Amino acid sequence: MIGFSDYEQIKVKTIQGRYLPPEPVYDFLKSDMNSKALKVVGHSVEHREIYALRMGSGRNKVLLWSQMHGNESTTTKALLDLIQKCQKNKPDWLEDVELLLVPILNPDGARAYTRTNANDIDLNRDAQRLSQPESRVLKDLFDTFKPDYCMNLHDQRTIYGIGTPPRAATLSFLAPAADPGRGFPDSRRKAAGLIGLMAESSSSEIGIGRYDDTFNLDCVGDTFQAAGVPTLLVEAGHYPGDYEREITRFYVYKALCKALEGIVSGPRVLPPLSKYHEIPENTSPFVDVLVKNAQVLLPNLPSGNKLGLQFEEVLQEDAIYFKPKLIHKGALSGVWGHRVLDAEKREDLEQLNGLDFFPGL
Ligand SMILES: [Zn+2]
């Protein structure tokens, strides 16, 4: 068993928050202790370097990549913590794995804080066309490294939740389908088993969801799974109040450690497939802010109506500003707020003004 009590010690504290451009990450990677294993494996559309770091020389090869979507930085932070853990406080599983980590596959998107690359292409829909240099970098690594496992690391929006009343989905997982029939060949079964293990380790602490497994070969995970390599999609999501995703970061780190531990222990220790199917499917019931008694703000609304506000993430002076945007109004019976404010209460109205939200202007 791995303990997590050393997390505060190994956490890369110089890197925090949502905006994660390449420079600080590359500075960390280039620091002396890592440099031997670090390689430039390609360049982005705007000629930024894409780095991969190799760690360990064990028999289980694991390829992990993050920030394929440039504005999805939480899993990158967790990868840096994982690297630091391997450097400073070597986990038992390290000697049985060989990791190839790509912390930022889409450095142009990371700099601009966009999902897409500099050509406005979603790299996670380019797995067949391979039209973009970043897509080809990943495919080349897949072909040359020949991983036994792949981990495709992302962030998801705050809208996702599980159950009723819903709980925020702080982590979501998917073992992508390997074929249109969405069966469970051995490789997918291994991926699902590892997800069962990851989910089990944190499900008493956070909400954990499972994504829909519609098969789409344009997605990288489906393509790699279809090639017979167990592939896991990990999505970092919202933890109540944690918009910087520093708490979620820990849970991603923990999940990655659990998966690696599961990989070295072998398929026999993995939970049965039923554990994977028991993870509730994600729904999207949440807005960031739900405003009750919205008629106080918008007098033409019927009494008791609500407003649903979603934060837009806006890059301003190297930080992310959360700008509320009105996306729903009405009775909103199936809509839940991570934060609920009542427009009839003065202190709640002040909070709303503090968010820079002024309806009707
Ligand atoms: Zn993504």
Residues whose N, C-alpha, C, O or C-beta is under 5 A from the ligand:
A	BS01	ZN	H69 E72 H154 D155
